[in-house]
């Protein structure tokens, strides 16, 4: 798959406890992104954060949260990500979503012998 050097980054920040149907929302989003042919997607669990509700969520042993922030980053063209947002909009009930222009320096894959 080719990815132009002027790509876009879709960043989604949700709580790890968020679900869609019977699966974690972050997992559902990554799987759906792959099904839609999005060039790349990564989910990262945050150590601490807060959002629109201003409730701090942390992995600190003194204040352990079961709903830490999860940051998903997806890279592709603006159009593919905008189309993907149409799928995501009804299922993201809480969180923040940003879309920003990025310069893609490398996008490669090494085929491994089986």
Secondary structure, DSSP 8 states (H G I E B T S, - for coil): ----SEEEEEEEEEETT-EETTEEHHHHHHHHHHHTT-SEEEEEE-SEE--TT---EE--GGGB-SS-EEEEEEEE-HHHHHHHHHHHTTT--SSEEEEEEEE-----------
